[in-house]
């Protein structure tokens, strides 16, 4: 059982010392997520499965799996993730290839993004995003000088990222492509890439994504409908117009938990991509702002943990915290932007809130890695403090 030696168990006392605001914000979002999946899925659960809480029970199962996998990662040193970065990237690329193979990949609503694992459907793009963050974090440590001093070190990870983007567009998953590319570019910028290189690549990426967006007729329709959903409210603009109706019903204080009308088969994907609309309908504008503030608090504390790791000369751990925070922040911005009509419709879930096994398990696991970074930060501080005391006593 040599593989067990890579683990370094965390005591309950150490876990209790993890940034309390970070943990509290994660727990609060998870609790609200369970409430909203239960509420938003009642109608569709009854229609499809004959049981009003089918999706709630499955979401609870996903939560348990996420907590177990997260606790395992909590016992895994970040140095081990650094060693496994290239391997993880390779395995995630294999998953992106497998998901496109008939008989392995599962197609839903015209997109082939999932692999059936019996207990839940694994979305390959969710795995690819976190694995890419781990790899790029390690790359920024190994090739720090190249990233800061020349184009080659900056472009190389983007070339690798483009391979991932190619397979994501084959699924197709345009939303995940935007999130992945944006996260990698921001990480490279944080890693010290010159500003002019970052700006030039950002312009190029925007132009490339723009071409991709208008290259398919269905993407072009989404762009047009997002601009004016009321031009075709019963066909192409139906989903967004129903989401906007949900906001209108919610007003300032909402209709009350469980009292949404739009979830009663009016708003498609009410428990997944458009769960935020149901949340605002039931809790109002104040409820929506509360959830946004919780996400902002969680991401800010994760960034703080990353900055602390950087001051302790632990750049790999710091970049992982930054990367996971950017991933979550990007998905929150895009999902809420889509729900409110500020962005074109994309199939991105709201992290920790929307129904879905892959999103919940992978996101929760990445947050446990952030908690591991915080624990290791405290260990480093304690070790340095003890070393200082020994030197003083010896003197």
N, C-alpha and C positions, 0 to 999 in steps of 0.2 A: 504493500500500500504506500509506495513511495510518493504517489501524487498527493497524498494527504499532507505531506511535509510542506507543501507550498502555502498551506493555510496558516493563518495566525489569528487565533480566536480573540474576539473582543469580549471583555467582561460586561456584565450588566451595568456596573458602576461607570465604566468608560462610556458606554452608550448613553447613559443618563446625563453625561457632561457635554454631549453634542449640542451645538448652538440651539438653544431652546426656542428661539423665534423661528428658525428654519424648520425644526421638527413640528412646531405648533402649526405653522402655515401649511405644511404638507398634510398633516392630519386633518386640518379643517377642510382643505380642498377635497381630500379623499372622502370625507364624510358628506360634503355637499354633492359630490359626484354620485355616491350611492343613493342619496335621496332623489336626485334628478333622474337617474336611470330608472329608478323605481316608478317615479311619477310619469316621466315622458314615454315610457314603453308599455304602459298598461293597456292601451287600446290595441296596438299592433301585436302585443303578446297574446291578448285574448283572441284576436282574429286568426293568427297563424297557429298558435299552439294550444288554444283553448284554456289557457291559464294566465291570469293577469300578472303574475310575478315571475314568469319564466326567465326573462332577461335579467331581472334583479338577482335571481339565484345564481345565474351564470356569472354575472358581474362579481358577486361575492366570491365565487370560486376563483375567478381570475385574480381577485385581490389577495386571496390566500396564497395562490401560486406566486404572485409578485412579491409578497412578504417573505416567503421561503427563499426564493431566488435572490432577493435583496439581502437577506441575512447571510446567505452563503457568500455573496460578493463583499459583504461587510467584513468577513473573515479573510479576505484575499488582499494581501499587500499590494499597494499601487505599483510597487516595483515589479511585481509579477505581471501586471497588466502591461507595463512598459515592455517587458520581454515578449509578451504574446501579441503585441500590436500588429505586426506583419501577418501573423497567423490568423488573427481575427479578421483582418481585412480580406485575406484570401478566402476564408470560410464564408464571409458575407457575400463575396462576389459569386461564389458557387451557388449560394441560395438564390441570388438574383437570376442566375442562369437556369436553375432547376424550376423556378416558378413559371418560366416561360414554356416548359416542356409539357406537352399534352399527357394527361394521366397523372401528373404530379402537381402542377399548378392548378388552382381552383379559380374559376372565373365567376365574378359577380358584377352584374350591371355593365357587362362589356369590358371589364378590366380584369386581367389575370395577375393578381397580386398576392395570393395566399397559397400556403401549403398546409394541407389538412393533417394536423397532428392528433386527431381524435378528440382530445380534451379541448383544444381550441385551434383556430386557424392562424398559423404563423404568417404575419405580413413581413415579407423579406425586406422591404424598404425600411421598416422600423429597426431591424437588426443592422442593416447597412449604415444607417445614420450614426448610431452610437459607436459602431466599430470604426467608422471613418474618423470620428472624433478622437478615439484612442490612438489610432495610427498617426494622424496628423500631429497630435500632442507629442508623441514620441519623436516624430520627424523634426519638429521645431527644436527639440533638445539636441538631437544628433547632428542636425545640419543648421544650427543657429547662425553661423557665420555666412553660409551660402544664402540663406534667406535674406539676411540684412544687406549683403554686399552685391548680389548679382541677380540677373533675371532667371538663371537656370534653377537656383534653389527655390525661387518663388513659383515658377511655372511647373516644375516637376510634379508636385502634389496635385496641381490643378489638372494636369494631363491624366493622372491616375483617376481623379474625381470624374473626369469626362467619360471614362469607361463606365463608371457606375451610372452616370447620367444617361448614357446610351441605353443601358438595359432597363432603367426606370422608365424611359420614354417608350420603350417597346411594350411595357405592361398595359396601358400607359399610366404613368403617375407623375403628372406635371407638377403637382403641388410638392411632392417629396423631392423632386429635382431642384426646385427653387430653394427649399429649405436646406438641402444638402450643400448646394453650391454656395449659398450665402453664408452658411456656417463655416465652411472651409476658408472662404475669403476673409471673413472677420478674424478667424484664428491666425491666419497668416499675417494680417495687419497687426494683431496683438503680439505676434512673435517678432515684430521688428521690421517687417517689410517696408521699404520706402513708400511714402505717401503717393508719389507720382505713379509708381507701379500699381499700387492698389486702385487708384482712380482710373487709370487706363484699363485695367482688367475689369473693373466694375462696369465701365461704359461698354466694353466688349461683351460682358456677360448679359447686360440688359438688352443689348441689340440681338444677341443670339437667342435669348429667351423670348424676345419679341417675335423673331422670325418663327420660332417653334410654335408660339401661341397662335399665330395666324396661318400656320401651314396646314392645320386640320380644320375642316368646316365646323365640327362640333365645338372646337375651342373658340373659333371666331364668333359663333352664335352666342356662346357664354359671355364673351366680351360685350357684344351688342346688347344682350339682355340685362347685363349688370348695369349698363348705363341707363336703361329705361325699362325696368321689368313690367311696367304697366302698359307698355305697348303691346304685349302679348301675355296678359296675366293668366290665361287659361291653358297655355301651352308651354313655350320655352321659358317664359318669365314666371311660371306658376310657383315654383319653390321659393324664390326670393320674395315675391309679392305676399305669399302666405307668412313668411318670416317677418316681414314688415308689419303685417296685420297683428302678429303676436306682440310686437313692441307697442303698437298703438293700444292694444287691449290692456297691457300691463301698466301703462301710465307711470306714475311716480312710485306707488307702493304695491302694485301687483294685485292679482285676483286671489292670492292665497295659494299655499302649496297644495297641489292636487287639483286645482280648479281651472287649469288650462283648457281652452276650447280647441286650440290649434292642434294639440296632440291627438285629438279624436279623428285621426285619419285625414286631416286637412293638410298638415305640413309633413311632406315626405322626409324620412331620416330624422324624425324628431328626437330620437334617443341617441343618435350618433353625431353626424356632422352639424345638425342644427339644434343641439340640445341647449345652447346658450339662449336661443330665441324663446324656448319654453321656460327657461329659468327667469328671463326678464318678464315674460308674461305673468308668471306666478308670483314673482317677488318685486317687480317694478324696476324703475331706473336705479333706485338705491341698492337693490339686490345685485343688479349688474355691476355697479361701481364697487360694491363690496367684494365680489368675486375677482374683479380686475385688480383691486388693491391686494388681495391675498396672493395672486400670482406675482405681482410686482414685488411684494415682500419676500416671497420664497426665492425668486430669481436674484434679488438684491443680496440676500444673505448667502446664497450660493456663490455669488461673485466675491463677497467679503471673505468667505472661506478660501477661495482661490487666491485672492490678493495676499492673505495671510501666509498661504503656502509659498508664494513667490518671495515674500520677505524672509522666509526661512530657507531660501535657496532650494526649493522643491518645484522647479518649473514644470515638470511633467504633470504633477498633481494639480498645479495651478491651471494649466491649459485645459485639462480634462474638466475641471469645474467651470471654466469659462465656456468651453464647448457645449457641455450639457445644458448650461443656462441659456446659451444662445439658441440651441435647438428648441427648448421649451418656449422661450420667448417668441421665436419666429412662428411657431405653430399657434400660439395663443393669438398673436397679432393677425395672422392670416385667417384663422377660424372666426374670430370676432369680426374682422373686416368683411368676410364673406357673409356672415349672418346679418350684418347691418347694411350691406349693400355698398360698402366702400371698395370692395375688391371683387373680381370675378369669382364665380362659384368654383370651388376646389374641394376635392375629397379629402380634407384633412380634419382629423378629430381634434377636440379640445382636450389637451393632456389631463389625465386623472379624472376627467369629468365625463366624457363621452363613453358610450358602451363600446367595448372592444377588448379582446384579450391581449393582442400583441401590443397595442399602445399602452395599456395600463401596466402590463408586466415589464416591458422594456423601460418605460419612463420611470417607474418605481425603482427598478434595479439601478438605473443611472443615478437616482437621488441617494440611494444607499452608498454608492461609490463616493458621492460628495460627502456623506457622513463619515465614511472611512478616511477621507482626506482630513477632515476636521479632527478626528481621533489621532491620526498620525502627527498632525501639527502639534497637538498637546503633548504627545510623547516626546517629540523633538525638543519642545520647550522645557519639559521636565528633565530630560537627559542633559541639556545644556546647563540648566540650573544646578543640577547635582554636580556636574563637572566643575562649575565655578566654585561651588562650596568646597569641593575636594582640594582645588588649587589654593583657595584661601586658607584652609586648615593646614595644608602642607607648608605654606609660606609662614 
